[in-house]
């Protein structure tokens, strides 16, 4: 079977003179581009005033791309909303946390949940889909741009919708009072109309209310995205659809895994690992977010935006952009669309540098992306895009992210950091994984990792319990299962709902010392210092670890056995416990997820569970075997790296022959054939 990879760019024809279009498209054709993303961020270029549609100019653009043999992902550009819509319905404007209406001067200033916005957005979507659904250049529609980015609205209308959402969820005000613990501080509600949005200025409200507020905003985005998806499916049933949403956005975002299987056809993403490849955290996050978008869909992912530069940064070092493209292939990408084609002359992104410079001259990044596109054409019949069947899953929780961010006095290690630490441990082993919603796991896994999953509702707990009973191995880390579905701390032994499964009780905890006494002599911090302890050391197997953590839990082993213990703490308490439950095992780690320690712990589990690690590579070199037996190798570091080979191989990309080893220069890649 011949698979197809796509390489291309994002193009904004409404930014450039008509006479420039053919020149740009010819440059794309000469670079072997076979995909382009169009139409985003320009609703008012299609509908400059209400009901007045001007598709003629864009018909010409679509025809030109068809003549060039370049297929189109056409974004349904419903955000930002046009100025004329904001002026007609000022109530769709976002309001800040004080309820003050904000003028729509920049992007993403609309209240996405407002019915007036949605009515006009869906009308426009229907017009656009019907106009281009049969165009020969069309490959897919995009479901708007970066849903989950921007910020929610705290307007009176949003409050009214929140009230309606709560009424539907809780049915009676007594149920709401109980869920929200309103007897605290004399804040009982007499009716649903007493509800307010629990953020005002810089003061955050009670944790129970905050969690429901974020669920409400998340549901509004999901409903809106599902509405756009429904329009495409009904009016253009033979056309693919994707979206570069930003559900992981810490300031807004939404619970993507809650409904993604009902909405998403081709998972999509804006792939932004940063222009500094040595920033390992950014690189790890970019890869994790790709796997998060795929979830359990068994579909390749589309990098609908692919970083070429950043705000004020011309680009990555030479070869690094190509390296990122191959790294995306490792993580199941099928398409990379450079953001952006030509650096914009004005607007918010006038210094986000693209493949073509401000003066219209292609830069060296154009040549590098040309190389990417030409090489992608050579990779047919090589098992790309990758299809995988991971044996390991990582549980991800939008709600835990919001809960932990809303109470940093206790949750000092942020949620996303913990998830990325767990993910990094698997990256080092060159092992694939799926990112799953505990409430709706679809597949079987040998290991389920649950890092810092603070919210443990009954459905999630039942899923873990059933998974272990049926023979699975779950590995859960500290900070997990602290609160129930209402963001209330459990009044039963921790980890909540699962103490018996893990065979432990987690009660006390300690903060660790992040500074030395000499650095804090005198002052108030002296008092705090006595409440802190040195970072704990852990004995695991024949090695001792001292992870860089700010918190550890003091576990009481009940039915569990101690696998590893703290060696320099007063309690010498268990650091890792293991409990047989049903046919499986439940492992609890008393520290927040930390990549070095988890890597060693997982290495102990792999052989007994029949899990094969990926190819052995130096640190920073990513490698995977493809379906045809070849090996893709990506050096993500700025230094030369050497991989040992167990047999001779030839390099498809370089044309070189390799006997005992493969040496990759900085940011170099290779595809080995044996």
C-alpha positions, 0 to 999 in steps of 0.5 A: 500500500502506498501511503501519502505524506503532505508538506506545505504551508499556511497562506493568506491571499487576502494579505497580498496583492492579486498579482502576487498569488500566481508567483507565490503558488509557483514557488510552492509548486517548485518546492514540491508542496502538495498541501496548503491551508487557507481561509483562516482568520478572515471571515470578513474577507468572505462576508464584509457585511451581513449577508453580503458574500464575496467568494469570487476572489477566493474562487480564483485562489482555489482554482490556482491551487488546483491548477498547481496540483496543490490540495487545500485544507479550508478553514471555517474562519468563524474566529475572530468574528467580524467587526460588523457583527460585534457592532450589531451585537455588542453583547457577544463581546468578551467581558473581563473578570470584573464584567467590563465589556472589552472592545474587539480590537484584537483576535479572539474577542468574541464570547463563543457561547453566546447564541447570537455569535453561534447563529451567525457563525453557523450561517457563515459555515454553511455558506462556505461549506456549500460554496467549496465542498465540490471544488477539486482542490479541496481536501479537508475543512478545518473547524475554525482556528485555535478553539480553546485559545483566548479567554472566556467571557465573564459577562452577565449573559455568560452568567445566565448561561452558567445558571442554566447549565447548573440547573440542568446538571443539579436539578435542585438548589439543595443538590447544588448547595451540597455539591458546593459546600455552601454552608462554608462562610455562610454562602448558601444559595436560595435559588439558582439565580443566586449563582455568580461566576466565581472569579472577580478581579484577582480573587478566586472563589471556592474550589467547588465553584471554580471547577464547575465554571471551567466545566461550563466553559469547556462544554460550550466550546465542545458544543460549538465545535460539534456544531461545526463538525455536524455542518461539515458531515451533513453538507459535505459528507465526503470531505475530511475535517480537522482542527488545530484547537488548543484544548491544553491552553492553561488559561482557557482550554477545554476537555478535549478527551471528553467528546473528541471521538464524536467530533474529530475526523483527522486530529490536528495541531499547531506544532510549536516546539520552539525555535530553540531545540535545546529547550527539552521541555518545549520539545517534549510538550509539543510531542505530548500534545500530538499524542493527546490530540490522537487519543485512541483514534488510530488516525494520523495527525495533521500539523496544520501549523508547523513552526517556522519562526516565533515572535521576534525570532527568525527561526530555528538553527539550520536543519532543526526545522527538518528535524522537527518535521521528522520528529512529527512523523515519529509521533504519527504525523501525516502533514506539516503546514509551515506557519507561515508562508510569508512574514506578515507586514502588519498585525499582531504577527508582523515579526513571526517569520515565515518561509518568505521574508517581508520583501517577498524573497524566499529565505533559507527556510524555504529551501529547508522546507523544500527539502522536507517536501521532496523527501516526504515524496520519497517516503512512499511505501515506507510505512508512513504515516505511522500506525501504532498499537501502544501497550502503555497509556497515560491518563490525562485530565483537563479537570485536574489541570484546572483544579491544581492551577486553582489551588497552588497553595497545596498543588505546588507542582503543576499538573502539566509538568507532571504529565510531561515528566511521565511522558518524558520517561517513555520518550527516553525508552523510544516507546509509543503511548496513547493518551486516554480519558479514564472515564472512557478508555477504549483499548487494552494496555499493559501499563496505565500511568496516572500522573498527579490526577488530582480529581478522582470521580467515581467513573474514573475510579471504577475504570482503574479498579476494573482495569486492575481487576482484569489484569492491568498494571496501574502506576499512579503518582503523588498528588493523585486522587485528592478530591472527588468530582465536586473538588471536595477533599475525600473524607475517606482514606487517600488515594480517594476511592482507591485506597483498597486497590493500592493497599495504602493510606496516604495521609501526611506529606512533607515539603522539601527544601529548595534552598540552603540555610546560608541563602536564607539567613535571617528574615521570615523565611527562617521560620519556614525553613524549619518546616522543610526537609532536604530532598529525600533519597530513594533506594530502588533496586541497587540504585539510590535517587534524589529526585528534584521534587518539592513534596512527598507523601508519607505512605502507610502500607496496608496490604501493599508491599514496599518496593522502594523506601526513602532513606534519609527521611525521619519516617523512612516511609515507603516511596513506592508500593505495589499491591495485588488486586484481582488479576493485576497490580496497583503501584503507587509512587509517593513523589510527583511524577519525575522522569528519571525515577519513573524511567528506572521504575518502568525499566523494572516493569517492562520485562515482567509485562512483556513490553519491548523497549524501542531502539537503544539510542543516545539521549536526545536521539528518537528512533522507531521501527516502521512497518517495512522494517526500516528504522527512522532516527532523529537527532534532536540535539545540537551535537553529533550522536552515534547509534550502534547497529546490530547489522549493516544498513543503508540510508535512504535519505543520505544514500550512505552505507553503514556497518556497525554504527550510524553517526548523526550530526546536529539535528540530522535525521536518517531512515535506515534500510536493512 
